[in-house]
Amino acid sequence: MTNPLERRMIEDKALRDAALALVRADIAQLRVDLGVRNVGARVIDRVSEGASDMLDEAADLADNNKGVLAALVAALLVWLARNPILALLDDDDAETRDDGDPSSEPDRA
């Protein structure tokens, strides 16, 4: 019979050898995977998956908040059309001042 320390050492060596075999198998698998698809292709796949997930989530949020989305779109359209709208308002003011009515002219004292 072996003493407990020797038995423990044998068990620990067996565990160490098993762990080393797993690490070597993982490294071999990584080499095979990298040989099939390079890192750049993997990054592109990961980014595209993330973008599609974000698009799905945005579509779900838009379905749940249609009123807020409509208000946002309306605000965006008004902001994009602000210059023509301001030009229309400014032209109306210029016409009332240019009509020759003395009451519309500012006092010059």
C-alpha positions as CSV (number, residue, x, y, z in Angstrom):
1,M,0.0,0.0,0.0
2,T,1.2,3.5,-0.8
3,N,1.2,6.3,1.7
4,P,-1.4,9.1,1.4
5,L,1.1,11.6,0.1
6,E,2.2,9.4,-2.8
7,R,-1.4,8.6,-3.7
8,R,-2.3,12.3,-3.6
9,M,0.7,13.1,-5.8
10,I,-0.3,10.5,-8.3
11,E,-3.9,11.9,-8.4
12,D,-2.6,15.4,-8.8
13,K,-0.3,14.3,-11.7
14,A,-3.3,12.6,-13.4
15,L,-5.4,15.8,-13.0
16,R,-2.5,17.9,-14.3
17,D,-2.0,15.6,-17.3
18,A,-5.8,15.7,-18.0
19,A,-5.8,19.5,-17.9
20,L,-2.8,19.7,-20.1
21,A,-4.5,17.4,-22.6
22,L,-7.5,19.7,-22.6
23,V,-5.4,22.8,-23.2
24,R,-3.6,21.1,-26.1
25,A,-6.9,20.0,-27.6
26,D,-8.3,23.6,-27.3
27,I,-5.2,25.0,-28.9
28,A,-5.4,22.5,-31.8
29,Q,-9.1,23.4,-32.2
30,L,-8.3,27.1,-32.3
31,R,-5.6,26.5,-35.0
32,V,-8.1,24.6,-37.1
33,D,-10.8,27.3,-36.6
34,L,-8.4,30.1,-37.5
35,G,-7.3,28.1,-40.6
36,V,-10.9,27.9,-41.8
37,R,-11.9,31.5,-41.1
38,N,-9.5,34.3,-40.3
39,V,-9.9,36.9,-37.5
40,G,-11.2,39.6,-39.8
41,A,-14.1,37.5,-41.0
42,R,-14.9,36.6,-37.4
43,V,-14.9,40.3,-36.5
44,I,-17.2,41.2,-39.4
45,D,-19.6,38.4,-38.4
46,R,-19.7,39.5,-34.8
47,V,-20.3,43.2,-35.8
48,S,-23.0,42.3,-38.3
49,E,-24.8,40.1,-35.7
50,G,-24.6,43.0,-33.2
51,A,-26.0,45.4,-35.7
52,S,-28.9,43.1,-36.6
53,D,-29.7,42.7,-32.9
54,M,-29.8,46.5,-32.4
55,L,-32.0,46.9,-35.5
56,D,-34.4,44.3,-34.2
57,E,-34.5,46.0,-30.8
58,A,-35.0,49.4,-32.4
59,A,-37.9,48.0,-34.5
60,D,-39.5,46.6,-31.3
61,L,-39.2,49.9,-29.5
62,A,-40.6,51.8,-32.5
63,D,-43.6,49.5,-32.5
64,N,-44.2,50.1,-28.8
65,N,-43.8,53.9,-29.0
66,K,-45.4,55.0,-32.3
67,G,-46.6,58.3,-30.8
68,V,-43.1,59.3,-29.7
69,L,-41.7,58.2,-33.0
70,A,-44.2,60.3,-34.9
71,A,-43.4,63.4,-32.8
72,L,-39.7,62.8,-33.3
73,V,-40.2,62.6,-37.1
74,A,-42.4,65.7,-37.1
75,A,-39.8,67.6,-35.1
76,L,-37.0,66.5,-37.5
77,L,-39.0,67.6,-40.5
78,V,-39.7,71.0,-39.0
79,W,-36.1,71.4,-38.1
80,L,-35.0,70.4,-41.7
81,A,-37.5,72.8,-43.2
82,R,-36.7,75.7,-40.7
83,N,-34.9,77.9,-43.3
84,P,-37.7,77.9,-45.9
85,I,-40.3,78.4,-43.1
86,L,-38.3,81.3,-41.6
87,A,-37.8,82.8,-45.1
88,L,-41.6,82.7,-45.7
89,L,-42.2,84.4,-42.4
90,D,-39.5,87.0,-43.1
91,D,-40.9,87.7,-46.6
92,D,-44.3,88.5,-45.0
93,D,-42.8,91.0,-42.7
94,A,-40.8,92.7,-45.5
95,E,-44.0,93.1,-47.6
96,T,-45.9,94.9,-44.9
97,R,-43.0,97.3,-44.3
98,D,-42.6,98.1,-48.0
99,D,-46.2,98.8,-48.8
100,G,-45.7,102.5,-48.3
101,D,-47.9,102.9,-45.3
102,P,-46.3,105.5,-43.0
103,S,-47.8,103.8,-39.9
104,S,-45.7,100.7,-40.7
105,E,-42.4,102.6,-40.8
106,P,-40.5,102.8,-37.6
107,D,-40.3,106.3,-35.9
108,R,-37.1,108.1,-36.7
109,A,-36.6,110.8,-34.2
